[in-house]
Amino acid sequence: MFKKIINIFKKKSDELNNIIDDQLASAILLIEVSYSDFKIDKVEINAIISFFEKEFSLSNNKARWLSNEALNLHKDEYCLRKYIKFINENYDKEKKIKLINMAWKVAKADNVVDKYEEHRIRKLSELLYINHKEFIKAKINSD
């Protein structure tokens, strides 16, 4: 009986990993940073698209599709926990820091880092187990 219960939870976890992929998890967290000041600027979306093209080697069309998909999912999501969990289980420290660097670039894309954007990046850093030193370093390096 105990094995059956464990298998049920394991199946749910495996299904979650099949649904969420690397690119989508990153996209949703970046959209979350962009939206943390309660508006999503086109310049921030363009920064996210540029990041996808560079880091994921996506074409412009695929990068735009990914950003639109993340925007749509973000509207329906009340909890980012599953995306954060996916990133913690699948990203190494270097990749997490790269994501935080990009989050800073998204926040700075409109030349105004709102206090809510900074707070959201700080919170994401904590949830991704990025220490304060790396958080500050990412902030400085994103210029």
Order of alpha helices (4+ residues) and beta strands (2+ residues): alpha-alpha-alpha-alpha-alpha-alpha-alpha-alpha
